[in-house]
Structures are given as C-alpha cells and as structure tokens.
Amino acid sequence: MSRKFELLQRVEQVSPCTLPSTRLDSLGREEILKLMQYLFPQNSSARQMVVFAGIEKPHGSSWMCACLGDLLAAQTAARVCVADMNSRQPLVHQHFAMENGGHGADLLAETGSIRSCVQRLSKTLWLFPGDTRALVTPRMNAERMQCILSELRGEFEYLIVNSAPISSSAEAIALGQLAEGMVLVVEADATRREAIKRAKENLLAAGVNVFGAVLNNRTFPVPELIYKLF
C-alpha cells in the first residue's frame, strides 16, 4: 500500500452514511448477492474492476454499483472502492446519503489528488464520487482516465465503476476497455431490444468483455412466491 493511503487510513474517520443494503428487500438482496458471487468468485482476483452502464439512460446503474459495493465490502476483508465516472449525472454518492465533496473535477484537471477525492464509508468500503463540474473542464481524455483508474486499482482490490450510458458517451466504451469487463443495466419494459443489441455489438467490436446484463425494475406477472418455484 502506498504511503499516502497508509496516512489516509490513520487519520481519516469513517464518513457517516446510510448503506444502500439497508434499503433492499429480501429479493433484491438475494439477486445482488448472486451477481456479486458471479462477478467476484471467492478466492479469485481475476475480476478486479467491473464497469456498470445503462444503454440509453442510467437506469439504475449507480444504484446497482452502490448496492454491490456495499454488500461486497461487508463480506470481504479486502478494500472495495465504488468509483462514479459518470460526470454527466453522478448519483452514487446520493445512494449513500453523502454530499459530494466537489473535488472530482480538480482531479480530472490534474489539480487535485486521489486522497482529496476518496471518501471512506466503512472499514473496507470507499467512494470515489463523480462531479458535474467536470463538464465545464476540458473533456476527460482516455490517458487521464487511465491514470486515475490505474491509481485506484493499485490501492483497492475491488473497483466497481459507474459509467455514463453507452449510447451517450464515448467514455463508456473507454472505461470498458480498461476493465476486466462490463455489465449492462437494462430497464424492464423500457430499454429497446434494438438498442441493447447495438450496444453489445459496439462493445464487442471495441474489444470490451461483456459479462452480461442486469434487468432493473423487473415486474412479476404472477405472485413472487409462485415465480420462484419455476
């Protein structure tokens, strides 16, 4: 671990926050735990960084990242960081009932430091919040983004990244290329099949490993208890 993060751990108090897992019902918790076990198998570090992205709209990708990071951190002694790289609509900090420190744009402009941006939420969970001020700075280029993520990956065993939607941001594909893979977040009864197919084709053409898709806001045509019997 680098000296600056050793110092950070000694002097930084855990930020008071509301963990998203406390707002999950039993079914939602079960589904996210299954996703966690698939993406991060026990005794395996093969998938250190995973990116979540909606297709045309965010459609819960920030909520998914927050919940997954929360539950993963609760079940491992390793360090977990949830990084919000969606500068257009950074929402991850809101799911932890946290204020955004407003330093993300400084880091993107190379005037800030990782230490000033990362917030410790629990013993093993940290948050790298996004910042809409990045929109008024020069567009984050691939080289700078790679430097930021490389530093985060060097400090945390698990990095869960929230991205802007694929169809509205070239940065989404760039993030996917830097990660072990990407998970698409699809809104039930909203995301168009054609848009999903096109997004997957674009990602694969760019060399992005697509782990699969998560269906958000799924509704049950039959009672949930009966549904679970099939």
N, C-alpha and C positions, 0 to 999 in steps of 0.2 A: 504494500500500500504506500502511496506517495506521502511525503512528509506533510503536505498541506491538508490531506484528508485525515491524517492522524491528529493534527491540530484541530481540525473541524470536529472530530468525534469527541475530543476532550472538552472543548469549550462550548459547543452548541447544545442547547436544550432542545428536547423534542417539541416540535410545534404542536400546540393544541389543535386537534382536528377531529372531525367526525368521520369514522371509517365507513366506506360505502357498504361493506359487508353487513353492517347492522341494519341496512335498509333493504336487504334481499329477502325474498320469501324463500321457503324451503326448496321449491322447484328451481328458482333462479340460481340459488347457491349450488345446487346439485349440478346444474348444467355448466356453470363456470368451473367447478372443480373438475369435471370431465375434460373440459377444454384445457385446463392447467396441466392435467396428467398427460394429455396428448402432446402438448407443446413442450413441456419441461419434464420429461420422464425422470424418475428418481435415479440417482447415481449417474446422471448423464449431463454433460455441459455442452452437448452438441448444438443446442439451440439457445445461444446466449441472448441474441437480440431478435425480437419479433415485432413487426410493424402491423398496426391495425388501420384500415382505411375504409371509408364508405365509398360508394360508387359515384353517385351524382351529388349527394348531400352527406353530412357527417353520419346521420342515422345511428347515433348511439356509440360511435367508436370511442369517444372519450370516456363514456360511462363504462364500456367494456374494459378499457385499459385500467381504469381506476379500480374496478372490482377485482380484476385478475391480479393486479399488483398487490392489492390488499390481502387477498387470500393466499397468494404465493408467499408473501413475506411472513404471514402467520405460521407457515408450515416449513420454513427453512431457516437455518442459521446464516445463510448466505445473504449478501447485500442485494437488494432489489431496488431498481430505480424506474419510475414511470416518467417518461420524457414526453412533453407535449410539444411536438414540432409543427403543429398547425397554427401558423402565425395569423391566418385569416380568421379563425374562430377558436381560440384556445379556451377550452372549457374544463379540462381535467381538474384544475385547482378548485373549481366550484363544487365538484363531487366530494371533495374532502372538506368542504366548508372553509376553505382557506382563501386569504387575499393573495392576489398576485403581487409579488414584490416589485415587478416592473423592471427587472434587470435583464430580461431576455434579449431585448433589442440591443443593449450595450454589448452583450457577449457576441451577438451576431455581427456587430460593427467593430469587433475586436477591441473594445474599450473596457470590457468587463472581464470577470473571471468566473470559472465554474463555481468556485466557493461562494461567490456572492449570489448565485442563482439557485443552487440546490438547497431544498428545504427538507430537513429530517422530520418525518411524520411518526415514526415508531422506531423500535430497536433495530429493525432490519429493512425499513422502508424509507425511501427518499423520493422527492418530487422535483423534477426539472420543469417548471411551468413555462408555457408559451407567453408571448407578448405581442399584442396587436400593434405596438409601436414599431415592430419590425417592418410593418407595411410602408412606413414613411422613410425607412432607411434603404440603402441600395439592396436589391433583391439578394437573398442569401444564395451564394453560388455553391456549386457542388463541392468545391475544395474546402470552403469554410465549414460547410455542414459535416463533411467527412472528418475534419479536425475535431469538431465538438463531440461528435458521436464516438470517435476513437478515444478521446479522453474519458468520456463516460464509460465506455466499455472496459477501459483499463482500471476503473475504480469499482465497478459493480459487476457481480457475477451474472445478474439478470437485468436486461434492459428491455422494457416494454414501451413501445413508441406509438404515439397517436399522430396520425398524418392527416393532412387535408384530403378531401375526396379525390379520387383518382382522375375523374374527368375534368376537374377544375384546377389541377395543379401538376405541373411537371415535376415538382419536388417529391410527389408521392412515389413516382417510379424511381427517382434517385435514392430515396430512403430505402425502398425495397431492394435495390441493388447492393446497398451497404449492409443489409441484414441477412440472417440465415433464411428468412422468408417472410411472407406477408399473409395476413388473414383478412379477407374481405368481409365487411359488415353490411348485410343486406336487410333492408326493411321489408317486413312481410306486407304483402298487398300494396306495395308502393314502388319498389325498385323494379324497373322493367327488365324482362329477361334478355332483351337485345343489349341493354346497357351492361349487364353482367357479363355476357359473352364477349362483348367488345373489350371490356376492361381486362378480362382474363387473357385474351389474345394479345393485347398490348403489353401486359406484364410479362408474359412468356417470351414474347419477341424481344423484350429488353433484357432477358436473362434473369428475371425475378422468379424466385421459387415461391409458388402459391401453395400454402398449406391447405387451404380450403376456405369455406365461407361460414359465417355465423348468421343465423336468421334471428333478427331482432323483432321484438313485439309480436311474436307468434301468437295466434289465437287458436283455440281448440274448438273444432266443430262439434265435438262430443265432450261430456264431462271429463275433466282431467284424470280422475281415477280410472275411468274406463280406457282412456287413451293410453295410460301407462301399462295396460295389460297386453297391448299388441306388440 
